[in-house]
Amino acid sequence: MKTLNVGIFPVCVIAMLFFFGAHISSFAGNIITISSGDAGPGENISVEVIINNTDDFVAFQLDIPLPEQLNYVEGTAELNPDRITDDNLYAVEVSEVSGNILRIISYSIINQPFLGNSGPVMHFDLVVGTVPGEYLLEPTNAIIAGTDGTNIITSTTQGTITILGPNIKINPESLDFGEVALESHHELNLSVTNAGNLNLEVTDLTFDSPWFSILQSSEFTLPPGGNKSLTVRFEAQEAGVFQQEMTIHSNDHETPERIIALDALAYAINELHTGSMLSFSGEHDLLEFTINNMEDFVGFQFDMKLPDPLTYIQGSATLSDRKTDHEVSANIIDGNTLRVIAYSPSNQAFQEDDGHILNLTFEVFGTGGIYPLILSEVIIGNSDGINILSSYYNGSLEVAAPDIIVHPQSIDFEDVSVVDTGQKTVQINNAGSNDLIINALQIDNDAFFIEQETPVILEPSATHELQVFFHHAEKGSQHGTLSIYSNDPDENPFEVGLSAFAFAPNYMYVEDTGAESQGTAYIDILVDNQESFIAFQFKLFFPDHIMSFLPDATHTHLTDRADDHELVTGIQSDGSLLVFAYSMEGAAFSGHSGSIVRLGFEVEAPQAGISYELNLEDVILADNEQQNILYDFINGHLHILEALVCPDDLEINYDADPFDLTGGTPEGGTYAGPGVSNGTFDPKQAGTGEHVIIYSYSYDNGFFAECAFYITVTSFPTEIFNHTVSDGEETCFDALQTIITGGSGHFVVESGAQVKLIAGENIVMLPGTHFKKGSYVNAYITTDGSFCGDMGKHFLAVEEEDSGKEEKTEEPTDIADITKDIGDFFKVYPNPTEGTFTLEFTFMEADDNIKVEVYGMFGEQVFSKQLLPQRVYTISLEGYQPGMYIIRVKKGDRLGVKRLIKR
């Protein structure tokens, strides 16, 4: 602490300053400012404390924290004489407190105000350091004491001291070149940066080893913020470890010489290299090894782990021409590790310094792929017995081999009918890198078979689809194995498991039935059977709230497929109908398809358009050994149909005009019967008498309904009276039976008139009939049904037996005529089908005409097509209801019928 022109400070003055610190005036315009400046490293700089004031003040105080690069110069603090009245009346104290904080206190001993309103009130000196940069002088705890003892300071302003000079920065601060082979070099970079505010002058770059050097100039200048990259090289000219230094000389005041540590290891190259192999499975191949060396060596040794496809051929190890009297041995140790040792009995060195040194021969056999050839325990020995190995390198084996992939690896044909052939596809893929050759395909069970010829050759990534078939004429499970023999090195043969179950296609199913909401329903239970059965049993669950069983023989009975079978029915407590039939004599039901029993029910349904399930349970088809031969059963439905209202019976005259029948009946129905054509009835075409007319209607769900009504045609005589045929007129009169002229009036044919009278039975001319001279009258009884206008065929024509003409009529298809299972020249499968089936002919001629028709059980045709001659066709029943369908095939002059069940 320094005291200027003051002897002893009264206690009252110090107390006054503390008082100032406790009372801060709200006046403005009293500011303490620290001056700024710059200096070179190690120089002194004078710092001023400036007070600009609008109010008089008698003392001031402040603290200034000094940065590390700034230090106070003892004894340099002085008050500005221009702002005091007398040196003896003012004092200033400067001291360092609390670690490099400069505290300044100045006051008037007699409470005399400082002079003036601006400018420095004092100054002091700081000595600066060597690190260039800007350093802040920020006043804290500042006080300006007014004449009334209050602190009148309003603000402070900091100062900045700038140290001028360059500042060198190095990155990195050391270089490690690692291992460098002899006769080679390695280079690393370092960066020199000037973090100062004056130019950095690098005057020299020096090394303490001749093996290190700089690739750029050793002298350069960097401006403030500048950067330069230097490349340092290490030349490996002699083996050894090097720990050296690089020195950077510059004008940096703090570190004019920067030391960079340099580390390097120079070594001789003595390397063992393992070759690589590209080999085909099943062949022998050679593996070569090389050694490149800077130092003489007399022997070498290594272990190599052999991958699975490699088998060492004993005694095949040979040394190259680089040997002198050297010997080599190779033997398997630890199962799959090959140990190789080469040496000279006379401790002679191998010749030359690079190239082929060893051959090993292997048998290659295994899965295609890439395998590593890994060495261990590697030694390259010199004549002193020292391992001079610097490095070694592993090799690789690439095996080009087929790799068989089979999907699926097992096949279950599931259920196949004894009359059908199942077919499955096996995909064979070559996932290897060489051709896969399938030499043979064998199956150990004759029920399974293939038609593929061998050999089959698959290129890499190729796929072959192998078709496998199953057929067995007897029921039961079958198992087998498909063996695929190929050149796959590790999967030969590849085996695929085969399984199937052969079943006899014995089905029972409920035929879908339609019935009116208030009427009678007849439920047919059908059986398609490949095997004979003598009895059956089932439960039929029906909607008993709308159906009542009619057990009498009129409504419920066995069909003509039964022999001496007895039928037993009974309603069960669970709401089902139990039905069974048997033969005391063990007689079999006839045929292989069709209804076996018809069940009658009275229906009282609330409305039309609803369908009800008809479900079977506990179904048995018993053969003569009391075995249940049923394979499956199919449920059905009862569809409630709109009641069909038939037209009323009619009585009409033969002479009536044709009239329309379609009025008053549901649109879409059809009429059939004598005299009916396109919904029109012609009495002259029908003839006299009572005629049955059938009205048929097809509902939206495919069911048909029909009803009959009667039209009675009455014939009356044709009476011609009060009629004159004039000259030049031509006319014709006819009657189905009798023509009567005259009688009730005249009938006159004038001269020049022409008349025809045609009757079926009689012509009666009564008084009043007069044919004048010159008229032409032709009266006769028709014998061929021809009348006036040649009206065409009617009942007279069809009743004539001796006309010599033969009527050819196309008979309508009747389902009863086509359900017989005939035709051995084609087959259909799968049967049953889910929707699509195959039609296959046993033989085919190029000129065959083929027509295929498919009918439902109601006789409706669902498919008809003329086909080109070929052996196999695919036909779809998608969209049609489950049930039995009839396949009718005409091939040339042959006709065949098969049954097909759609599930």
Disulfide bonds with the S-S distance in Angstrom:
Cys646-Cys707 1.54
Cys732-Cys788 1.73
